[in-house]
Amino acid sequence: MTWLRSPPVLFVVLTLVAAAVLAGIWLLPQGSPFLLPVSLGGVVALGWLIDRCWKRLDEAAKAAQQAAWFWGGSTGMGLALGILSPPHGRLFSPPELPPDTLMFGGGLFVIAGGIVGWLIAWGAWWLRHR
Amino acid sequence: MKNRLKVLRAERNWSQADLAQRLDISRQSINAIETGKYDPSLPLAFKIARLFDMAIEAIFEAD
């Protein structure tokens, strides 16, 4: 079952759970009193899953993750923030979109930047240590 | 840090995957340690030493 330790498998599982949590939140009607409990439940479930995934990793894999999040994640998020910052961000902000959609899209873009950076740095760490 | 992990493993006819399984770590980590690209933690070094029934300094050597 060592394939279960493989970061790509863990990444896919985490992405699916995160997508399920987001889908659950989106399915709630506007102003629903369940929004906060569902969001909190999702965060707790994701945290529990991440903790389990983390404990399955061996120490080299943990070192790779730490380096990848620190260097790749922060650089990727920084670049994404730079791209979205005024005045460049206006290129990606069609005025016909409502502010909440733009805000959510911006958040997703920054997270996506962090994930892309993490992926590159994670691959680079293993290439350097093979 | 240099180490004799590859030699010790070869003496026992173990593959990297065999050693990884015995130490409960990934094959990639074994490869990284063998090539000297990754230095194991003290607990893992003790685990390796116990597995080969040797002292840590008989397996690992500072550069």
N, CA and C atoms of all chains as a GROMACS GRO file, in nm:
protein
  579
    1MET      N    1   0.082  -0.121   0.000
    1MET     CA    2   0.000   0.000   0.000
    1MET      C    3   0.086   0.126   0.000
    2THR      N    4   0.215   0.112  -0.042
    2THR     CA    5   0.301   0.230  -0.038
    2THR      C    6   0.254   0.336  -0.138
    3TRP      N    7   0.178   0.293  -0.241
    3TRP     CA    8   0.130   0.391  -0.339
    3TRP      C    9   0.040   0.493  -0.273
    4LEU      N   10  -0.021   0.454  -0.159
    4LEU     CA   11  -0.108   0.547  -0.087
    4LEU      C   12  -0.028   0.663  -0.030
    5ARG      N   13   0.103   0.638  -0.009
    5ARG     CA   14   0.189   0.744   0.045
    5ARG      C   15   0.232   0.841  -0.062
    6SER      N   16   0.208   0.804  -0.186
    6SER     CA   17   0.255   0.885  -0.297
    6SER      C   18   0.188   1.022  -0.294
    7PRO      N   19   0.267   1.130  -0.293
    7PRO     CA   20   0.209   1.264  -0.287
    7PRO      C   21   0.104   1.292  -0.394
    8PRO      N   22   0.122   1.246  -0.522
    8PRO     CA   23   0.015   1.274  -0.618
    8PRO      C   24  -0.119   1.213  -0.578
    9VAL      N   25  -0.117   1.092  -0.520
    9VAL     CA   26  -0.242   1.028  -0.477
    9VAL      C   27  -0.304   1.108  -0.363
   10LEU      N   28  -0.219   1.147  -0.267
   10LEU     CA   29  -0.270   1.226  -0.154
   10LEU      C   30  -0.325   1.360  -0.202
   11PHE      N   31  -0.257   1.417  -0.300
   11PHE     CA   32  -0.299   1.546  -0.354
   11PHE      C   33  -0.438   1.534  -0.420
   12VAL      N   34  -0.457   1.426  -0.497
   12VAL     CA   35  -0.586   1.405  -0.565
   12VAL      C   36  -0.697   1.386  -0.461
   13VAL      N   37  -0.669   1.305  -0.356
   13VAL     CA   38  -0.770   1.282  -0.251
   13VAL      C   39  -0.806   1.414  -0.182
   14LEU      N   40  -0.703   1.491  -0.147
   14LEU     CA   41  -0.728   1.619  -0.080
   14LEU      C   42  -0.807   1.714  -0.169
   15THR      N   43  -0.773   1.716  -0.298
   15THR     CA   44  -0.845   1.804  -0.392
   15THR      C   45  -0.991   1.763  -0.402
   16LEU      N   46  -1.016   1.630  -0.406
   16LEU     CA   47  -1.154   1.582  -0.417
   16LEU      C   48  -1.234   1.620  -0.292
   17VAL      N   49  -1.173   1.606  -0.175
   17VAL     CA   50  -1.244   1.642  -0.051
   17VAL      C   51  -1.270   1.792  -0.048
   18ALA      N   52  -1.169   1.872  -0.086
   18ALA     CA   53  -1.187   2.017  -0.088
   18ALA      C   54  -1.297   2.056  -0.186
   19ALA      N   55  -1.301   1.987  -0.302
   19ALA     CA   56  -1.406   2.015  -0.402
   19ALA      C   57  -1.543   1.978  -0.346
   20ALA      N   58  -1.549   1.868  -0.273
   20ALA     CA   59  -1.677   1.825  -0.215
   20ALA      C   60  -1.725   1.927  -0.112
   21VAL      N   61  -1.631   1.978  -0.032
   21VAL     CA   62  -1.667   2.079   0.069
   21VAL      C   63  -1.719   2.205   0.000
   22LEU      N   64  -1.647   2.249  -0.104
   22LEU     CA   65  -1.689   2.369  -0.178
   22LEU      C   66  -1.826   2.348  -0.242
   23ALA      N   67  -1.845   2.228  -0.302
   23ALA     CA   68  -1.974   2.198  -0.365
   23ALA      C   69  -2.086   2.203  -0.262
   24GLY      N   70  -2.059   2.149  -0.142
   24GLY     CA   71  -2.158   2.152  -0.034
   24GLY      C   72  -2.195   2.294   0.002
   25ILE      N   73  -2.095   2.382   0.009
   25ILE     CA   74  -2.119   2.522   0.045
   25ILE      C   75  -2.199   2.592  -0.065
   26TRP      N   76  -2.162   2.562  -0.193
   26TRP     CA   77  -2.233   2.627  -0.305
   26TRP      C   78  -2.378   2.583  -0.316
   27LEU      N   79  -2.405   2.460  -0.273
   27LEU     CA   80  -2.542   2.408  -0.285
   27LEU      C   81  -2.636   2.468  -0.181
   28LEU      N   82  -2.577   2.531  -0.078
   28LEU     CA   83  -2.662   2.590   0.027
   28LEU      C   84  -2.733   2.715  -0.029
   29PRO      N   85  -2.860   2.735   0.005
   29PRO     CA   86  -2.926   2.857  -0.040
   29PRO      C   87  -2.865   2.981   0.025
   30GLN      N   88  -2.879   3.096  -0.045
   30GLN     CA   89  -2.819   3.220   0.006
   30GLN      C   90  -2.872   3.252   0.146
   31GLY      N   91  -2.780   3.289   0.235
   31GLY     CA   92  -2.818   3.326   0.371
   31GLY      C   93  -2.854   3.207   0.458
   32SER      N   94  -2.821   3.087   0.415
   32SER     CA   95  -2.855   2.968   0.493
   32SER      C   96  -2.784   2.969   0.629
   33PRO      N   97  -2.857   2.929   0.737
   33PRO     CA   98  -2.791   2.925   0.868
   33PRO      C   99  -2.688   2.812   0.877
   34PHE      N  100  -2.687   2.723   0.778
   34PHE     CA  101  -2.592   2.610   0.781
   34PHE      C  102  -2.456   2.645   0.720
   35LEU      N  103  -2.446   2.767   0.666
   35LEU     CA  104  -2.322   2.804   0.597
   35LEU      C  105  -2.199   2.791   0.689
   36LEU      N  106  -2.210   2.850   0.810
   36LEU     CA  107  -2.095   2.847   0.901
   36LEU      C  108  -2.066   2.704   0.949
   37PRO      N  109  -2.170   2.628   0.996
   37PRO     CA  110  -2.140   2.491   1.040
   37PRO      C  111  -2.083   2.403   0.928
   38VAL      N  112  -2.137   2.417   0.806
   38VAL     CA  113  -2.086   2.334   0.694
   38VAL      C  114  -1.942   2.372   0.662
   39SER      N  115  -1.912   2.504   0.661
   39SER     CA  116  -1.775   2.549   0.631
   39SER      C  117  -1.679   2.500   0.739
   40LEU      N  118  -1.721   2.516   0.867
   40LEU     CA  119  -1.635   2.472   0.977
   40LEU      C  120  -1.613   2.321   0.971
   41GLY      N  121  -1.722   2.248   0.943
   41GLY     CA  122  -1.712   2.102   0.932
   41GLY      C  123  -1.616   2.063   0.821
   42GLY      N  124  -1.623   2.134   0.710
   42GLY     CA  125  -1.534   2.108   0.597
   42GLY      C  126  -1.388   2.132   0.634
   43VAL      N  127  -1.366   2.243   0.705
   43VAL     CA  128  -1.229   2.275   0.746
   43VAL      C  129  -1.175   2.168   0.842
   44VAL      N  130  -1.260   2.126   0.936
   44VAL     CA  131  -1.217   2.022   1.033
   44VAL      C  132  -1.189   1.891   0.959
   45ALA      N  133  -1.278   1.854   0.864
   45ALA     CA  134  -1.258   1.729   0.789
   45ALA      C  135  -1.129   1.735   0.708
   46LEU      N  136  -1.106   1.849   0.643
   46LEU     CA  137  -0.983   1.864   0.564
   46LEU      C  138  -0.860   1.859   0.654
   47GLY      N  139  -0.869   1.926   0.770
   47GLY     CA  140  -0.757   1.926   0.864
   47GLY      C  141  -0.726   1.785   0.911
   48TRP      N  142  -0.831   1.707   0.940
   48TRP     CA  143  -0.812   1.569   0.986
   48TRP      C  144  -0.745   1.486   0.877
   49LEU      N  145  -0.793   1.505   0.753
   49LEU     CA  146  -0.736   1.429   0.641
   49LEU      C  147  -0.590   1.466   0.617
   50ILE      N  148  -0.561   1.598   0.622
   50ILE     CA  149  -0.423   1.644   0.602
   50ILE      C  150  -0.333   1.586   0.710
   51ASP      N  151  -0.384   1.583   0.836
   51ASP     CA  152  -0.306   1.528   0.946
   51ASP      C  153  -0.275   1.380   0.921
   52ARG      N  154  -0.375   1.305   0.875
   52ARG     CA  155  -0.354   1.162   0.846
   52ARG      C  156  -0.254   1.144   0.732
   53CYS      N  157  -0.267   1.226   0.629
   53CYS     CA  158  -0.174   1.219   0.515
   53CYS      C  159  -0.033   1.250   0.563
   54TRP      N  160  -0.020   1.353   0.646
   54TRP     CA  161   0.111   1.397   0.695
   54TRP      C  162   0.179   1.285   0.773
   55LYS      N  163   0.102   1.216   0.856
   55LYS     CA  164   0.160   1.109   0.937
   55LYS      C  165   0.202   0.988   0.854
   56ARG      N  166   0.146   0.974   0.736
   56ARG     CA  167   0.184   0.863   0.648
   56ARG      C  168   0.317   0.889   0.577
   57LEU      N  169   0.355   1.017   0.567
   57LEU     CA  170   0.478   1.050   0.494
   57LEU      C  171   0.601   1.014   0.576
   58ASP      N  172   0.708   0.972   0.509
   58ASP     CA  173   0.833   0.951   0.582
   58ASP      C  174   0.907   1.084   0.590
   59GLU      N  175   1.022   1.083   0.661
   59GLU     CA  176   1.085   1.212   0.693
   59GLU      C  177   1.138   1.286   0.570
   60ALA      N  178   1.186   1.213   0.468
   60ALA     CA  179   1.235   1.282   0.348
   60ALA      C  180   1.117   1.347   0.275
   61ALA      N  181   1.004   1.274   0.270
   61ALA     CA  182   0.886   1.330   0.203
   61ALA      C  183   0.836   1.453   0.278
   62LYS      N  184   0.846   1.450   0.413
   62LYS     CA  185   0.806   1.567   0.492
   62LYS      C  186   0.899   1.685   0.464
   63ALA      N  187   1.029   1.656   0.453
   63ALA     CA  188   1.125   1.763   0.422
   63ALA      C  189   1.094   1.823   0.285
   64ALA      N  190   1.057   1.735   0.190
   64ALA     CA  191   1.024   1.784   0.055
   64ALA      C  192   0.900   1.874   0.060
   65GLN      N  193   0.800   1.831   0.140
   65GLN     CA  194   0.677   1.911   0.152
   65GLN      C  195   0.706   2.047   0.215
   66GLN      N  196   0.786   2.045   0.321
   66GLN     CA  197   0.816   2.172   0.391
   66GLN      C  198   0.888   2.269   0.297
   67ALA      N  199   0.989   2.216   0.226
   67ALA     CA  200   1.063   2.302   0.133
   67ALA      C  201   0.971   2.351   0.021
   68ALA      N  202   0.886   2.260  -0.029
   68ALA     CA  203   0.799   2.296  -0.142
   68ALA      C  204   0.697   2.402  -0.102
   69TRP      N  205   0.637   2.388   0.018
   69TRP     CA  206   0.539   2.489   0.060
   69TRP      C  207   0.606   2.621   0.091
   70PHE      N  208   0.724   2.612   0.154
   70PHE     CA  209   0.793   2.736   0.192
   70PHE      C  210   0.838   2.813   0.069
   71TRP      N  211   0.912   2.746  -0.019
   71TRP     CA  212   0.967   2.816  -0.136
   71TRP      C  213   0.865   2.827  -0.248
   72GLY      N  214   0.808   2.713  -0.288
   72GLY     CA  215   0.717   2.712  -0.403
   72GLY      C  216   0.584   2.777  -0.370
   73GLY      N  217   0.526   2.737  -0.256
   73GLY     CA  218   0.394   2.790  -0.219
   73GLY      C  219   0.396   2.940  -0.201
   74SER      N  220   0.496   2.988  -0.124
   74SER     CA  221   0.498   3.133  -0.097
   74SER      C  222   0.532   3.212  -0.224
   75THR      N  223   0.625   3.159  -0.306
   75THR     CA  224   0.659   3.230  -0.430
   75THR      C  225   0.540   3.232  -0.525
   76GLY      N  226   0.472   3.117  -0.538
   76GLY     CA  227   0.356   3.108  -0.628
   76GLY      C  228   0.245   3.202  -0.585
   77MET      N  229   0.217   3.205  -0.453
   77MET     CA  230   0.111   3.294  -0.405
   77MET      C  231   0.152   3.440  -0.422
   78GLY      N  232   0.280   3.468  -0.398
   78GLY     CA  233   0.329   3.605  -0.416
   78GLY      C  234   0.315   3.652  -0.560
   79LEU      N  235   0.351   3.562  -0.653
   79LEU     CA  236   0.339   3.597  -0.796
   79LEU      C  237   0.193   3.620  -0.834
   80ALA      N  238   0.106   3.529  -0.784
   80ALA     CA  239  -0.037   3.543  -0.815
   80ALA      C  240  -0.090   3.675  -0.761
   81LEU      N  241  -0.048   3.710  -0.637
   81LEU     CA  242  -0.091   3.838  -0.579
   81LEU      C  243  -0.041   3.955  -0.662
   82GLY      N  244   0.083   3.943  -0.710
   82GLY     CA  245   0.140   4.050  -0.793
   82GLY      C  246   0.062   4.067  -0.922
   83ILE      N  247   0.022   3.955  -0.982
   83ILE     CA  248  -0.055   3.959  -1.107
   83ILE      C  249  -0.190   4.027  -1.084
   84LEU      N  250  -0.250   3.998  -0.966
   84LEU     CA  251  -0.383   4.052  -0.938
   84LEU      C  252  -0.380   4.196  -0.885
   85SER      N  253  -0.261   4.243  -0.847
   85SER     CA  254  -0.256   4.374  -0.783
   85SER      C  255  -0.287   4.484  -0.886
   86PRO      N  256  -0.345   4.596  -0.839
   86PRO     CA  257  -0.372   4.706  -0.932
   86PRO      C  258  -0.241   4.760  -0.987
   87PRO      N  259  -0.231   4.801  -1.112
   87PRO     CA  260  -0.340   4.806  -1.210
   87PRO      C  261  -0.353   4.678  -1.293
   88HIS      N  262  -0.257   4.582  -1.276
   88HIS     CA  263  -0.260   4.462  -1.360
   88HIS      C  264  -0.389   4.381  -1.339
   89GLY      N  265  -0.435   4.378  -1.214
   89GLY     CA  266  -0.551   4.297  -1.181
   89GLY      C  267  -0.676   4.337  -1.256
   90ARG      N  268  -0.681   4.462  -1.299
   90ARG     CA  269  -0.803   4.509  -1.370
   90ARG      C  270  -0.825   4.432  -1.499
   91LEU      N  271  -0.714   4.382  -1.558
   91LEU     CA  272  -0.725   4.302  -1.681
   91LEU      C  273  -0.807   4.177  -1.658
   92PHE      N  274  -0.801   4.126  -1.534
   92PHE     CA  275  -0.872   4.001  -1.502
   92PHE      C  276  -1.002   4.028  -1.427
   93SER      N  277  -1.043   4.150  -1.418
   93SER     CA  278  -1.163   4.183  -1.340
   93SER      C  279  -1.269   4.247  -1.428
   94PRO      N  280  -1.341   4.167  -1.507
   94PRO     CA  281  -1.446   4.224  -1.591
   94PRO      C  282  -1.550   4.299  -1.506
   95PRO      N  283  -1.582   4.423  -1.542
   95PRO     CA  284  -1.672   4.503  -1.459
   95PRO      C  285  -1.812   4.444  -1.446
   96GLU      N  286  -1.850   4.354  -1.541
   96GLU     CA  287  -1.985   4.299  -1.534
   96GLU      C  288  -1.999   4.194  -1.422
   97LEU      N  289  -1.884   4.147  -1.368
   97LEU     CA  290  -1.891   4.046  -1.263
   97LEU      C  291  -1.916   4.112  -1.127
   98PRO      N  292  -2.001   4.050  -1.043
   98PRO     CA  293  -2.026   4.109  -0.910
   98PRO      C  294  -1.901   4.100  -0.822
   99PRO      N  295  -1.889   4.191  -0.723
   99PRO     CA  296  -1.767   4.194  -0.639
   99PRO      C  297  -1.741   4.062  -0.566
  100ASP      N  298  -1.848   3.993  -0.519
  100ASP     CA  299  -1.822   3.869  -0.444
  100ASP      C  300  -1.761   3.762  -0.533
  101THR      N  301  -1.805   3.759  -0.661
  101THR     CA  302  -1.747   3.662  -0.754
  101THR      C  303  -1.600   3.694  -0.781
  102LEU      N  304  -1.571   3.825  -0.797
  102LEU     CA  305  -1.432   3.866  -0.821
  102LEU      C  306  -1.344   3.832  -0.701
  103MET      N  307  -1.401   3.855  -0.580
  103MET     CA  308  -1.324   3.828  -0.459
  103MET      C  309  -1.293   3.678  -0.450
  104PHE      N  310  -1.396   3.597  -0.475
  104PHE     CA  311  -1.378   3.452  -0.468
  104PHE      C  312  -1.279   3.404  -0.575
  105GLY      N  313  -1.295   3.459  -0.696
  105GLY     CA  314  -1.203   3.423  -0.805
  105GLY      C  315  -1.059   3.461  -0.772
  106GLY      N  316  -1.043   3.578  -0.709
  106GLY     CA  317  -0.910   3.623  -0.669
  106GLY      C  318  -0.848   3.527  -0.568
  107GLY      N  319  -0.931   3.487  -0.471
  107GLY     CA  320  -0.883   3.392  -0.369
  107GLY      C  321  -0.838   3.262  -0.432
  108LEU      N  322  -0.922   3.210  -0.522
  108LEU     CA  323  -0.889   3.084  -0.590
  108LEU      C  324  -0.761   3.099  -0.672
  109PHE      N  325  -0.745   3.214  -0.736
  109PHE     CA  326  -0.627   3.237  -0.821
  109PHE      C  327  -0.499   3.236  -0.736
  110VAL      N  328  -0.506   3.299  -0.619
  110VAL     CA  329  -0.389   3.302  -0.530
  110VAL      C  330  -0.357   3.161  -0.479
  111ILE      N  331  -0.463   3.086  -0.442
  111ILE     CA  332  -0.441   2.949  -0.395
  111ILE      C  333  -0.382   2.864  -0.508
  112ALA      N  334  -0.437   2.882  -0.630
  112ALA     CA  335  -0.387   2.806  -0.745
  112ALA      C  336  -0.240   2.838  -0.770
  113GLY      N  337  -0.203   2.966  -0.755
  113GLY     CA  338  -0.063   3.007  -0.772
  113GLY      C  339   0.026   2.934  -0.672
  114GLY      N  340  -0.022   2.926  -0.547
  114GLY     CA  341   0.054   2.856  -0.443
  114GLY      C  342   0.070   2.709  -0.476
  115ILE      N  343  -0.037   2.646  -0.527
  115ILE     CA  344  -0.032   2.503  -0.558
  115ILE      C  345   0.064   2.476  -0.676
  116VAL      N  346   0.058   2.562  -0.777
  116VAL     CA  347   0.150   2.545  -0.891
  116VAL      C  348   0.295   2.560  -0.844
  117GLY      N  349   0.319   2.662  -0.761
  117GLY     CA  350   0.454   2.683  -0.707
  117GLY      C  351   0.499   2.564  -0.624
  118TRP      N  352   0.408   2.512  -0.542
  118TRP     CA  353   0.439   2.395  -0.458
  118TRP      C  354   0.478   2.277  -0.546
  119LEU      N  355   0.400   2.253  -0.651
  119LEU     CA  356   0.424   2.139  -0.739
  119LEU      C  357   0.563   2.148  -0.803
  120ILE      N  358   0.598   2.268  -0.851
  120ILE     CA  359   0.729   2.288  -0.915
  120ILE      C  360   0.841   2.266  -0.812
  121ALA      N  361   0.826   2.328  -0.694
  121ALA     CA  362   0.932   2.317  -0.593
  121ALA      C  363   0.943   2.173  -0.541
  122TRP      N  364   0.829   2.105  -0.529
  122TRP     CA  365   0.830   1.966  -0.482
  122TRP      C  366   0.907   1.877  -0.582
  123GLY      N  367   0.878   1.895  -0.711
  123GLY     CA  368   0.948   1.819  -0.815
  123GLY      C  369   1.097   1.851  -0.815
  124ALA      N  370   1.129   1.980  -0.797
  124ALA     CA  371   1.270   2.021  -0.797
  124ALA      C  372   1.343   1.960  -0.677
  125TRP      N  373   1.276   1.954  -0.561
  125TRP     CA  374   1.339   1.896  -0.440
  125TRP      C  375   1.376   1.751  -0.465
  126TRP      N  376   1.284   1.675  -0.522
  126TRP     CA  377   1.312   1.532  -0.544
  126TRP      C  378   1.416   1.513  -0.654
  127LEU      N  379   1.416   1.602  -0.755
  127LEU     CA  380   1.518   1.592  -0.859
  127LEU      C  381   1.657   1.617  -0.800
  128ARG      N  382   1.664   1.716  -0.708
  128ARG     CA  383   1.792   1.749  -0.645
  128ARG      C  384   1.839   1.640  -0.550
  129HIS      N  385   1.744   1.563  -0.494
  129HIS     CA  386   1.781   1.464  -0.391
  129HIS      C  387   1.777   1.320  -0.441
  130ARG      N  388   1.775   1.301  -0.571
  130ARG     CA  389   1.769   1.162  -0.618
  130ARG      C  390   1.908   1.106  -0.645
  131MET      N  391   2.708   1.407   0.421
  131MET     CA  392   2.750   1.294   0.503
  131MET      C  393   2.758   1.168   0.415
  132LYS      N  394   2.871   1.094   0.431
  132LYS     CA  395   2.885   0.969   0.354
  132LYS      C  396   2.824   0.854   0.433
  133ASN      N  397   2.787   0.749   0.362
  133ASN     CA  398   2.736   0.632   0.434
  133ASN      C  399   2.762   0.505   0.354
  134ARG      N  400   2.752   0.390   0.424
  134ARG     CA  401   2.780   0.260   0.362
  134ARG      C  402   2.652   0.183   0.337
  135LEU      N  403   2.543   0.254   0.328
  135LEU     CA  404   2.412   0.188   0.318
  135LEU      C  405   2.402   0.098   0.196
  136LYS      N  406   2.452   0.148   0.082
  136LYS     CA  407   2.440   0.073  -0.043
  136LYS      C  408   2.519  -0.060  -0.034
  137VAL      N  409   2.639  -0.052   0.024
  137VAL     CA  410   2.724  -0.171   0.039
  137VAL      C  411   2.656  -0.271   0.132
  138LEU      N  412   2.610  -0.221   0.247
  138LEU     CA  413   2.547  -0.309   0.346
  138LEU      C  414   2.422  -0.375   0.288
  139ARG      N  415   2.349  -0.299   0.210
  139ARG     CA  416   2.227  -0.352   0.148
  139ARG      C  417   2.264  -0.460   0.045
  140ALA      N  418   2.367  -0.431  -0.035
  140ALA     CA  419   2.410  -0.526  -0.138
  140ALA      C  420   2.460  -0.656  -0.075
  141GLU      N  421   2.529  -0.644   0.039
  141GLU     CA  422   2.580  -0.764   0.108
  141GLU      C  423   2.467  -0.858   0.149
  142ARG      N  424   2.352  -0.800   0.171
  142ARG     CA  425   2.237  -0.880   0.213
  142ARG      C  426   2.142  -0.913   0.097
  143ASN      N  427   2.182  -0.873  -0.022
  143ASN     CA  428   2.099  -0.895  -0.142
  143ASN      C  429   1.961  -0.832  -0.130
  144TRP      N  430   1.957  -0.717  -0.065
  144TRP     CA  431   1.829  -0.646  -0.053
  144TRP      C  432   1.821  -0.541  -0.163
  145SER      N  433   1.704  -0.526  -0.219
  145SER     CA  434   1.681  -0.415  -0.312
  145SER      C  435   1.652  -0.290  -0.229
  146GLN      N  436   1.650  -0.176  -0.296
  146GLN     CA  437   1.613  -0.052  -0.224
  146GLN      C  438   1.472  -0.064  -0.168
  147ALA      N  439   1.385  -0.131  -0.245
  147ALA     CA  440   1.246  -0.148  -0.199
  147ALA      C  441   1.241  -0.237  -0.074
  148ASP      N  442   1.325  -0.343  -0.071
  148ASP     CA  443   1.330  -0.430   0.048
  148ASP      C  444   1.369  -0.350   0.172
  149LEU      N  445   1.477  -0.273   0.155
  149LEU     CA  446   1.527  -0.193   0.269
  149LEU      C  447   1.421  -0.090   0.311
  150ALA      N  448   1.359  -0.028   0.212
  150ALA     CA  449   1.256   0.072   0.242
  150ALA      C  450   1.144   0.010   0.324
  151GLN      N  451   1.104  -0.111   0.286
  151GLN     CA  452   0.995  -0.179   0.357
  151GLN      C  453   1.036  -0.210   0.502
  152ARG      N  454   1.162  -0.255   0.519
  152ARG     CA  455   1.209  -0.289   0.654
  152ARG      C  456   1.218  -0.166   0.744
  153LEU      N  457   1.245  -0.052   0.681
  153LEU     CA  458   1.259   0.072   0.761
  153LEU      C  459   1.130   0.153   0.764
  154ASP      N  460   1.030   0.106   0.690
  154ASP     CA  461   0.900   0.175   0.681
  154ASP      C  462   0.916   0.318   0.628
  155ILE      N  463   0.998   0.330   0.523
  155ILE     CA  464   1.010   0.458   0.453
  155ILE      C  465   1.000   0.430   0.303
  156SER      N  466   0.998   0.535   0.221
  156SER     CA  467   0.981   0.513   0.077
  156SER      C  468   1.114   0.476   0.010
  157ARG      N  469   1.105   0.412  -0.106
  157ARG     CA  470   1.225   0.375  -0.182
  157ARG      C  471   1.300   0.502  -0.225
  158GLN      N  472   1.225   0.606  -0.256
  158GLN     CA  473   1.288   0.733  -0.296
  158GLN      C  474   1.377   0.787  -0.183
  159SER      N  475   1.329   0.770  -0.059
  159SER     CA  476   1.408   0.818   0.055
  159SER      C  477   1.536   0.737   0.069
  160ILE      N  478   1.526   0.604   0.048
  160ILE     CA  479   1.646   0.519   0.055
  160ILE      C  480   1.747   0.566  -0.050
  161ASN      N  481   1.698   0.591  -0.169
  161ASN     CA  482   1.786   0.637  -0.276
  161ASN      C  483   1.854   0.769  -0.239
  162ALA      N  484   1.775   0.861  -0.184
  162ALA     CA  485   1.830   0.992  -0.147
  162ALA      C  486   1.937   0.978  -0.037
  163ILE      N  487   1.914   0.886   0.057
  163ILE     CA  488   2.013   0.865   0.165
  163ILE      C  489   2.138   0.798   0.108
  164GLU      N  490   2.119   0.696   0.026
  164GLU     CA  491   2.234   0.623  -0.030
  164GLU      C  492   2.326   0.714  -0.113
  165THR      N  493   2.266   0.802  -0.187
  165THR     CA  494   2.346   0.890  -0.272
  165THR      C  495   2.404   1.010  -0.194
  166GLY      N  496   2.373   1.015  -0.066
  166GLY     CA  497   2.426   1.122   0.018
  166GLY      C  498   2.358   1.255  -0.005
  167LYS      N  499   2.243   1.253  -0.072
  167LYS     CA  500   2.172   1.379  -0.100
  167LYS      C  501   2.078   1.417   0.015
  168TYR      N  502   2.051   1.321   0.101
  168TYR     CA  503   1.964   1.349   0.215
  168TYR      C  504   2.022   1.281   0.339
  169ASP      N  505   2.040   1.359   0.445
  169ASP     CA  506   2.090   1.303   0.571
  169ASP      C  507   1.972   1.264   0.659
  170PRO      N  508   1.968   1.137   0.702
  170PRO     CA  509   1.853   1.094   0.783
  170PRO      C  510   1.856   1.159   0.921
  171SER      N  511   1.739   1.164   0.983
  171SER     CA  512   1.731   1.216   1.120
  171SER      C  513   1.801   1.117   1.214
  172LEU      N  514   1.826   1.160   1.337
  172LEU     CA  515   1.890   1.072   1.435
  172LEU      C  516   1.805   0.948   1.463
  173PRO      N  517   1.672   0.962   1.482
  173PRO     CA  518   1.592   0.841   1.504
  173PRO      C  519   1.601   0.742   1.387
  174LEU      N  520   1.601   0.794   1.264
  174LEU     CA  521   1.610   0.703   1.149
  174LEU      C  522   1.748   0.640   1.140
  175ALA      N  523   1.851   0.719   1.173
  175ALA     CA  524   1.988   0.665   1.172
  175ALA      C  525   2.000   0.551   1.274
  176PHE      N  526   1.938   0.568   1.391
  176PHE     CA  527   1.939   0.462   1.494
  176PHE      C  528   1.864   0.338   1.442
  177LYS      N  529   1.753   0.363   1.374
  177LYS     CA  530   1.673   0.252   1.320
  177LYS      C  531   1.755   0.172   1.217
  178ILE      N  532   1.828   0.246   1.132
  178ILE     CA  533   1.912   0.182   1.030
  178ILE      C  534   2.023   0.101   1.099
  179ALA      N  535   2.084   0.163   1.200
  179ALA     CA  536   2.193   0.095   1.272
  179ALA      C  537   2.142  -0.032   1.339
  180ARG      N  538   2.025  -0.024   1.398
  180ARG     CA  539   1.966  -0.143   1.464
  180ARG      C  540   1.939  -0.252   1.362
  181LEU      N  541   1.887  -0.211   1.245
  181LEU     CA  542   1.853  -0.310   1.142
  181LEU      C  543   1.979  -0.386   1.097
  182PHE      N  544   2.089  -0.314   1.082
  182PHE     CA  545   2.213  -0.380   1.038
  182PHE      C  546   2.298  -0.430   1.156
  183ASP      N  547   2.246  -0.409   1.276
  183ASP     CA  548   2.315  -0.452   1.398
  183ASP      C  549   2.458  -0.394   1.404
  184MET      N  550   2.466  -0.266   1.379
  184MET     CA  551   2.596  -0.198   1.379
  184MET      C  552   2.583  -0.066   1.453
  185ALA      N  553   2.698  -0.006   1.485
  185ALA     CA  554   2.696   0.127   1.546
  185ALA      C  555   2.671   0.231   1.435
  186ILE      N  556   2.610   0.341   1.474
  186ILE     CA  557   2.579   0.446   1.374
  186ILE      C  558   2.706   0.491   1.301
  187GLU      N  559   2.814   0.511   1.378
  187GLU     CA  560   2.937   0.563   1.316
  187GLU      C  561   3.002   0.460   1.224
  188ALA      N  562   2.958   0.335   1.230
  188ALA     CA  563   3.011   0.234   1.138
  188ALA      C  564   2.937   0.242   1.004
  189ILE      N  565   2.827   0.310   1.003
  189ILE     CA  566   2.748   0.323   0.879
  189ILE      C  567   2.761   0.464   0.820
  190PHE      N  568   2.753   0.564   0.908
  190PHE     CA  569   2.758   0.703   0.862
  190PHE      C  570   2.891   0.768   0.902
  191GLU      N  571   2.937   0.853   0.813
  191GLU     CA  572   3.065   0.920   0.838
  191GLU      C  573   3.054   1.064   0.791
  192ALA      N  574   3.101   1.156   0.875
  192ALA     CA  575   3.094   1.298   0.837
  192ALA      C  576   3.189   1.324   0.720
  193ASP      N  577   3.149   1.418   0.633
  193ASP     CA  578   3.233   1.451   0.516
  193ASP      C  579   3.368   1.508   0.558
   0.00000   0.00000   0.00000
